[in-house]
Amino acid sequence: MKEILHKAVKLINNDTVAWIAWVVFTGVIALVVFVTFPKHSVLHSYWDASQNWWQSKDLYPHLVWYHNLKVYVFGGMGYLYMPQSAILFTPFTWLPRLSGEIIFRVISIAALAFSLREFLKPFQIKLFPMATLFTLALLASSARNGQMNVLMVALMFFSLAQLQKEHWTKAAILLMLCFAFKTTSIVLVLLVAALYFKPMAWRLFLGGLIVFAFPFLTQKPDYVISQYFQYHYLLQSATAFGLSRTNWASIFGLIGQFGVHFNMTFLTIIRGIMALVTLWVAWVNHRRNETPGREWILYTLAALYLLLMNPDSENTDYMMLGPVLAVFVLNAFQQSRIVESCVMGFLWLGMVNGYNMSVLLHPHHKSWFAPLMGLIFTIYVVTYCFRGGFMRNLNYTESRGKATTT
């Protein structure tokens, strides 16, 4: 059995095959969008927000003020991000709608492919082909829908690759660009600022000031300020909206299947505690792990926190874990831990089929199986950090910014 597995891995572990797979995948996504547009696309919210910005209209018209309750209520649809994302999306709105939709997806997928290859460079063994397989299987829905999480993960990988090389300024610029596109990347930004405090904290602080000041260069100050206030209310209302429903792929949606629901105060406390736990585990890994693999653990912890602690997580967001699971599978395989490798593979399959498994095992609830897989993976990652680091059994072509062979 072991010999058969080794032959199978060797057969598919080819960089050329991986790049062909990326090209074919991108072509298929472009064709699907061309044939089915506007079905499945979520980019209309960015399109509308970008146009509203330049016309000085509200970015969040779906946020309704109820005078009798004196609260804003989120309707469940629409643009959910800061003004910066709408501004940066503007060039795509200059194109015909269908062309812009396809080009955005092509750029996002290409960025993810190249960033993944860059992030894996320090490892001497071939990880890119297997990472490609695991990534593409989880990526299909997000890529088809045009979701911003694809570009977010790409920018995360690019920035962490720069951290591996100790190129601090480049890493900070890429992280701030990622934050501007999608606010939820703040989880990784804060972890990097805390763990790489001396070289990165001041760079990220300065970068954050620039990001927040940037919209003032494009619009009148009173309009920009009003949109910032609207975004603040949107965050509160969208969080409450996510908590009010159990069909979200977060830990709260998973627990909600048992009839347990949370209020905003309890959610804030739980997320705060788990943020401290995440920082602690990341700090342990940072101190014990001097290999380039420690940035992979950092990304993994940030992704797991974001997926499980965000009340509005969706099944498609679990594409963030595809590359990580591939690396863990190969790491266990290299150590002849076949059972462990198969468990990681099972978790990956569970996330790929998160929607189908959820509905099959619990009809009318579509998003609980993926977070269950994510929770199991979280336990595995935490115990793995404490039992001796990450991929120490593999060789590296680089170590902390210097070319070495170990």
VMD Tcl script that draws the C-alpha trace (Angstrom):
set ca {
  {0.00 0.00 0.00}
  {2.78 2.38 0.96}
  {4.62 1.69 -2.32}
  {1.47 2.38 -4.35}
  {0.94 5.68 -2.54}
  {4.54 6.72 -3.21}
  {4.14 5.95 -6.95}
  {0.88 7.91 -7.10}
  {2.46 10.93 -5.42}
  {5.45 10.79 -7.77}
  {3.16 10.66 -10.82}
  {1.21 13.81 -9.98}
  {4.08 15.66 -8.29}
  {5.14 17.54 -11.42}
  {5.34 21.33 -11.68}
  {4.49 21.36 -15.39}
  {1.32 19.38 -14.75}
  {0.44 21.81 -11.96}
  {0.82 24.89 -14.18}
  {-1.25 23.24 -16.90}
  {-3.94 22.56 -14.30}
  {-3.98 26.25 -13.31}
  {-4.30 27.35 -16.94}
  {-7.09 24.86 -17.68}
  {-8.89 25.77 -14.48}
  {-8.73 29.49 -15.33}
  {-10.02 28.83 -18.83}
  {-12.92 26.75 -17.53}
  {-13.88 29.45 -15.02}
  {-13.76 32.13 -17.75}
  {-15.94 29.96 -20.00}
  {-18.44 29.28 -17.22}
  {-18.71 33.00 -16.45}
  {-19.12 33.81 -20.14}
  {-21.93 31.28 -20.54}
  {-23.80 31.82 -17.26}
  {-23.28 35.56 -16.57}
  {-24.75 37.21 -14.51}
  {-25.74 34.07 -12.60}
  {-23.58 33.22 -9.55}
  {-21.57 36.47 -9.67}
  {-21.10 38.52 -6.49}
  {-19.12 41.28 -8.18}
  {-22.21 43.39 -8.81}
  {-21.90 44.71 -5.25}
  {-18.35 45.93 -5.94}
  {-19.45 47.33 -9.27}
  {-22.29 49.30 -7.70}
  {-20.15 50.44 -4.76}
  {-17.40 51.73 -7.04}
  {-19.86 53.71 -9.14}
  {-21.62 55.02 -6.02}
  {-18.31 56.21 -4.62}
  {-17.46 58.38 -7.59}
  {-21.02 59.73 -7.66}
  {-20.90 60.55 -3.91}
  {-23.74 58.14 -3.15}
  {-24.02 55.84 -0.14}
  {-21.91 52.69 -0.44}
  {-24.24 50.85 1.91}
  {-27.83 51.52 0.78}
  {-28.75 48.05 2.12}
  {-28.08 49.38 5.64}
  {-31.49 50.69 6.77}
  {-31.99 53.11 9.66}
  {-35.02 52.36 11.84}
  {-36.00 55.56 13.65}
  {-38.23 53.86 16.22}
  {-35.47 51.40 17.21}
  {-32.67 53.90 16.61}
  {-30.50 51.20 15.03}
  {-29.17 50.31 11.60}
  {-30.35 46.95 10.26}
  {-28.39 45.01 7.65}
  {-30.54 43.40 4.98}
  {-28.22 40.46 4.33}
  {-27.05 41.46 0.84}
  {-24.81 44.10 -0.68}
  {-21.35 45.61 -0.33}
  {-19.66 44.70 2.98}
  {-16.22 46.27 2.84}
  {-14.43 49.55 3.39}
  {-14.48 52.32 0.76}
  {-10.90 51.43 -0.25}
  {-12.01 48.19 -1.86}
  {-14.57 50.00 -4.01}
  {-11.95 52.53 -5.09}
  {-9.37 49.87 -5.98}
  {-11.99 47.95 -7.96}
  {-12.65 51.01 -10.17}
  {-10.43 50.00 -13.16}
  {-12.60 46.93 -13.72}
  {-15.70 49.12 -14.04}
  {-14.12 50.92 -17.01}
  {-14.49 47.71 -19.02}
  {-17.68 46.19 -20.42}
  {-19.37 44.37 -17.55}
  {-18.75 40.81 -18.74}
  {-15.13 41.54 -19.73}
  {-14.46 43.13 -16.36}
  {-15.94 40.15 -14.54}
  {-13.79 37.67 -16.46}
  {-10.58 39.70 -16.23}
  {-10.98 40.15 -12.47}
  {-11.27 36.40 -12.03}
  {-8.29 35.69 -14.29}
  {-6.12 38.17 -12.37}
  {-7.21 36.77 -9.01}
  {-6.56 33.15 -9.98}
  {-3.20 33.98 -11.58}
  {-2.16 35.94 -8.50}
  {-3.07 32.98 -6.28}
  {-1.08 30.54 -8.44}
  {2.08 32.66 -8.51}
  {1.82 33.61 -4.83}
  {1.43 29.96 -3.84}
  {4.52 29.03 -5.85}
  {6.45 31.91 -4.27}
  {5.36 30.99 -0.75}
  {6.50 27.38 -1.26}
  {9.94 28.24 -2.72}
  {11.92 27.80 0.53}
  {10.99 24.12 0.68}
  {13.38 21.82 -1.13}
  {10.82 19.12 -1.94}
  {8.09 19.66 -4.52}
  {4.98 20.92 -2.78}
  {3.46 23.02 -5.55}
  {1.72 20.22 -7.51}
  {-0.04 18.74 -4.48}
  {-0.88 22.22 -3.18}
  {-2.36 22.99 -6.60}
  {-4.61 19.93 -6.46}
  {-5.87 20.71 -2.97}
  {-6.33 24.39 -3.77}
  {-8.21 24.04 -7.06}
  {-10.72 21.58 -5.63}
  {-11.73 24.08 -2.94}
  {-11.35 27.12 -5.18}
  {-13.96 26.37 -7.84}
  {-17.00 28.04 -6.25}
  {-15.12 31.13 -5.05}
  {-13.48 31.61 -8.44}
  {-16.76 31.14 -10.31}
  {-18.54 33.64 -8.05}
  {-15.74 36.20 -8.30}
  {-15.26 36.41 -4.54}
  {-12.58 38.69 -3.16}
  {-11.21 35.99 -0.87}
  {-9.19 34.58 -3.80}
  {-7.25 37.82 -4.22}
  {-7.01 38.21 -0.44}
  {-5.29 34.84 -0.03}
  {-2.94 35.63 -2.93}
  {-1.86 38.90 -1.28}
  {-1.45 37.10 2.05}
  {0.85 34.54 0.41}
  {2.88 37.22 -1.36}
  {3.32 39.17 1.88}
  {4.28 36.10 3.94}
  {6.78 35.08 1.26}
  {8.43 38.47 1.81}
  {8.43 37.85 5.56}
  {10.27 34.57 4.95}
  {12.97 36.61 3.19}
  {12.88 39.36 5.86}
  {11.89 41.96 3.26}
  {9.92 43.96 5.81}
  {8.80 46.94 3.73}
  {7.53 44.80 0.84}
  {5.67 42.59 3.30}
  {4.02 45.61 4.93}
  {2.94 47.10 1.59}
  {1.39 43.83 0.47}
  {-0.40 43.33 3.80}
  {-1.85 46.83 3.65}
  {-3.00 46.27 0.07}
  {-4.64 43.05 1.23}
  {-6.35 44.90 4.09}
  {-7.58 47.59 1.70}
  {-9.17 44.99 -0.56}
  {-10.74 42.91 2.22}
  {-11.01 44.06 5.82}
  {-11.09 40.57 7.33}
  {-7.37 40.21 6.59}
  {-6.86 42.37 9.70}
  {-6.45 39.08 11.59}
  {-3.17 38.33 9.81}
  {-2.09 41.98 9.93}
  {-2.41 42.10 13.73}
  {-0.62 38.77 14.21}
  {2.29 39.92 12.05}
  {2.48 43.24 13.91}
  {2.61 41.43 17.26}
  {5.06 38.66 16.33}
  {7.43 40.75 14.19}
  {7.02 43.79 16.39}
  {10.30 45.61 15.90}
  {10.55 45.47 12.09}
  {6.84 45.37 11.23}
  {4.68 47.17 13.81}
  {5.70 50.70 12.84}
  {5.56 49.88 9.13}
  {2.05 48.49 9.44}
  {0.94 51.43 11.58}
  {2.23 53.89 9.00}
  {0.70 51.79 6.22}
  {-2.63 51.76 8.05}
  {-2.63 55.55 8.28}
  {-2.00 55.76 4.54}
  {-4.78 53.27 3.78}
  {-7.30 55.20 5.88}
  {-6.21 58.55 4.43}
  {-6.26 57.34 0.82}
  {-10.03 57.83 0.20}
  {-9.70 61.53 1.15}
  {-7.63 62.00 -2.01}
  {-10.57 60.90 -4.14}
  {-13.63 62.47 -2.46}
  {-14.78 65.33 -0.24}
  {-13.88 64.87 3.46}
  {-17.46 65.01 4.76}
  {-18.55 62.27 2.34}
  {-15.59 60.03 3.26}
  {-16.24 60.46 6.98}
  {-19.93 59.66 6.52}
  {-19.05 56.42 4.72}
  {-16.63 55.44 7.48}
  {-19.42 55.89 10.03}
  {-21.76 53.88 7.83}
  {-19.18 51.10 7.61}
  {-18.87 51.05 11.41}
  {-22.63 50.53 11.73}
  {-22.53 47.93 8.97}
  {-19.98 45.82 10.87}
  {-22.19 45.75 13.95}
  {-25.37 45.01 12.05}
  {-23.81 42.36 9.78}
  {-22.38 40.56 12.82}
  {-25.80 40.53 14.48}
  {-27.32 39.30 11.22}
  {-24.80 36.43 11.08}
  {-25.58 35.44 14.67}
  {-29.32 35.41 13.99}
  {-28.95 32.55 11.49}
  {-27.37 29.12 11.75}
  {-26.65 28.65 8.03}
  {-23.18 30.17 8.25}
  {-19.95 28.18 8.15}
  {-18.53 29.36 11.48}
  {-18.20 27.78 14.90}
  {-21.33 29.71 15.91}
  {-23.26 28.26 12.98}
  {-22.02 24.78 13.93}
  {-23.11 25.14 17.56}
  {-26.36 26.71 16.39}
  {-27.37 23.34 14.95}
  {-27.97 22.26 18.56}
  {-30.26 25.21 19.24}
  {-27.60 27.28 21.03}
  {-27.48 30.95 20.05}
  {-25.23 33.84 21.06}
  {-25.71 37.53 21.69}
  {-23.25 40.23 20.66}
  {-21.70 40.60 24.12}
  {-20.95 36.90 24.46}
  {-19.64 36.77 20.90}
  {-17.24 39.62 21.60}
  {-15.94 37.88 24.73}
  {-15.47 34.54 22.96}
  {-13.72 36.10 19.97}
  {-11.47 38.10 22.30}
  {-10.46 34.99 24.25}
  {-9.83 33.00 21.09}
  {-7.80 35.88 19.65}
  {-5.51 35.70 22.69}
  {-5.26 31.91 22.37}
  {-4.42 32.25 18.67}
  {-1.74 34.83 19.46}
  {-0.29 32.57 22.16}
  {-0.05 29.54 19.86}
  {1.41 31.71 17.08}
  {3.97 33.11 19.55}
  {4.98 29.58 20.64}
  {5.45 28.59 17.00}
  {7.34 31.83 16.32}
  {9.78 31.21 19.16}
  {10.37 27.50 18.54}
  {10.30 27.34 14.76}
  {13.18 29.04 12.95}
  {12.39 27.49 9.59}
  {10.49 29.23 6.77}
  {7.64 26.92 7.68}
  {6.70 29.12 10.61}
  {4.98 31.58 8.26}
  {2.82 28.69 7.06}
  {1.73 28.05 10.64}
  {1.08 31.77 11.07}
  {-1.14 31.82 7.98}
  {-2.92 28.65 9.10}
  {-3.77 30.08 12.52}
  {-4.98 33.36 11.03}
  {-7.14 31.53 8.47}
  {-8.67 29.20 11.07}
  {-9.50 32.07 13.40}
  {-11.06 34.05 10.58}
  {-13.13 31.10 9.32}
  {-14.37 29.85 12.68}
  {-14.82 33.16 14.53}
  {-16.44 35.20 11.77}
  {-20.24 34.77 12.08}
  {-20.61 35.44 8.34}
  {-18.21 32.74 7.08}
  {-19.40 30.71 4.09}
  {-18.54 27.25 2.77}
  {-16.63 28.86 -0.11}
  {-14.31 30.67 2.32}
  {-12.69 27.35 3.25}
  {-10.67 27.57 0.05}
  {-8.20 29.35 2.34}
  {-7.22 25.99 3.82}
  {-6.61 24.07 0.59}
  {-2.87 24.83 0.26}
  {-2.29 24.33 4.00}
  {-3.91 20.90 4.06}
  {-1.78 19.82 1.09}
  {1.40 20.81 2.92}
  {0.31 18.99 6.07}
  {-0.59 15.87 4.06}
  {2.84 15.76 2.41}
  {4.58 16.55 5.69}
  {2.94 13.58 7.39}
  {3.54 11.41 4.32}
  {7.27 12.21 4.33}
  {7.43 10.97 7.91}
  {5.59 7.76 6.95}
  {2.64 8.80 9.11}
  {0.14 7.37 6.65}
  {-2.84 7.45 9.02}
  {-2.18 11.09 9.88}
  {-1.83 11.93 6.19}
  {-5.13 10.19 5.40}
  {-6.90 12.09 8.21}
  {-5.73 15.39 6.70}
  {-6.97 14.18 3.33}
  {-10.34 13.33 4.85}
  {-10.61 16.84 6.33}
  {-9.88 18.27 2.88}
  {-12.56 16.10 1.28}
  {-14.98 17.18 4.00}
  {-14.38 20.82 3.16}
  {-14.64 20.21 -0.59}
  {-18.04 18.58 0.00}
  {-19.04 20.81 2.91}
  {-22.41 21.81 1.48}
  {-23.40 18.31 0.30}
  {-22.37 16.64 3.56}
  {-24.20 19.27 5.61}
  {-27.46 18.79 3.73}
  {-27.09 15.01 3.56}
  {-26.59 14.57 7.31}
  {-28.75 17.44 8.52}
  {-31.34 18.61 5.96}
  {-32.15 22.34 5.87}
  {-28.76 23.20 7.37}
  {-26.17 23.73 4.66}
  {-23.03 25.06 6.34}
  {-22.11 23.07 9.46}
  {-19.85 20.31 8.09}
  {-16.99 22.55 6.85}
  {-16.57 24.30 10.23}
  {-16.61 20.89 11.92}
  {-13.68 19.87 9.70}
  {-12.06 23.23 10.47}
  {-12.45 22.69 14.21}
  {-10.82 19.25 14.02}
  {-8.00 20.72 11.94}
  {-7.54 23.50 14.49}
  {-7.03 20.98 17.28}
  {-4.51 19.13 15.12}
  {-2.56 22.31 14.26}
  {-2.38 23.48 17.88}
  {-1.12 20.11 19.14}
  {1.32 19.97 16.23}
  {2.81 23.34 17.19}
  {3.43 22.19 20.74}
  {4.88 18.82 19.82}
  {7.81 20.15 17.86}
  {7.35 22.70 15.12}
  {6.51 22.47 11.45}
  {8.03 20.35 8.69}
  {11.33 20.01 10.52}
  {11.93 16.71 8.75}
  {12.13 18.44 5.36}
  {15.01 20.39 3.86}
  {14.89 24.09 3.07}
  {16.61 26.07 0.37}
  {16.32 29.25 2.45}
  {16.25 30.07 6.15}
  {15.20 33.42 7.56}
  {16.29 35.46 4.57}
  {19.61 33.67 3.98}
  {20.25 30.98 1.37}
  {21.24 27.80 3.20}
  {20.97 24.07 2.83}
  {20.12 22.01 5.90}
}
mol new
graphics top color blue
foreach p $ca { graphics top sphere $p radius 0.5 }
foreach p [lrange $ca 0 end-1] q [lrange $ca 1 end] { graphics top cylinder $p $q radius 0.2 }
display resetview
